[in-house]
Amino acid sequence: MVSTGTVETQLHHFITDGETGSRGRNFFVSVSITVATVIFTSLVAWLLVLAGFPSPETLSVLFVIPVLVGAVLYGLLVSLIAAVFSVLAYNFVLLPPVWHIGLWEVENIAKMFALSFVAIVASTLSSRIHKLAQEAMQRERVLSGVYALSQDMLGIANIPDMRRAAEAKLSSLLDSEATIILRSEKERFNQAGQFCIDNNTPVGSGTKHFTDNPNLYLPLSVHESALGLLCVGSDVSGRFSSKVLATLTAQTASAIEKARLAEAHEKNCVMPCKRNFIPLCFLLYRTISKHRW
């Protein structure tokens, strides 16, 4: 019989190997597309020379295009590969003697350094733009999620239903299982969770405290007092900024506090009615009895 640990280990290796193979195929495809762009650019340059272009050396600017394509679409490594192939193609097609590669000539080395500089600058700018675009999309998604969270919790007036609704919405929004633990549930706290509650500060992965903990604990605070904590996966800290997480926890804590106050108000209204019900019934009975006689 195969043990559960062996099956899990084999499954982990299978998934890891699959991801590695997928990354390798993607890299091969990106390099192939970039080299094809270099070949196409070389063909265009060669046709221009055949058509009588007056200064073939100035066509070297065309070979910046594959470098920019590699930098924008695939990153620094592919763009550097494109720079090497572009210099080889330029030297092979345009520089006399044509159809000859003199890679170690000073002019070619200078062009390679220039194209490599273009690749580094372009890939850095492209990476920055992609990051800003992802952050903007994340902010839009979070704002929509906060609005949806507030709408879902609008008509809920008890803590259990509020907790279930908040956990479901936060799990969907953060792409990670979210668990809310209230301050009164002390038996569910581990050492990291207790530290989070006592100090009203985030604890776990991506923070300054209990960094080796596999989870991230975020305090649910109202007026600088922690009502409980939100436990999520360790990857959340790397995908969402501290400001975004603080906004979500503040919204959740506010909703829980409103549900707690609603429960307390309902209990205060019901208890006097229960205490006064029997005396009222007795008084009504005496009144009816007097009128009967």
PyMOL commands that set and color helices and strands:
alter all, ss='L'
color gray80, all
select helices_A, chain A and resi 4-50+56-74+76-93+106-152+159-174+186-188+191-199+236-239+242-292
alter helices_A, ss='H'
color red, helices_A
select strands_A, chain A and resi 179-182+203-204+215-222+225-233
alter strands_A, ss='S'
color yellow, strands_A
deselect
rebuild
show_as cartoon
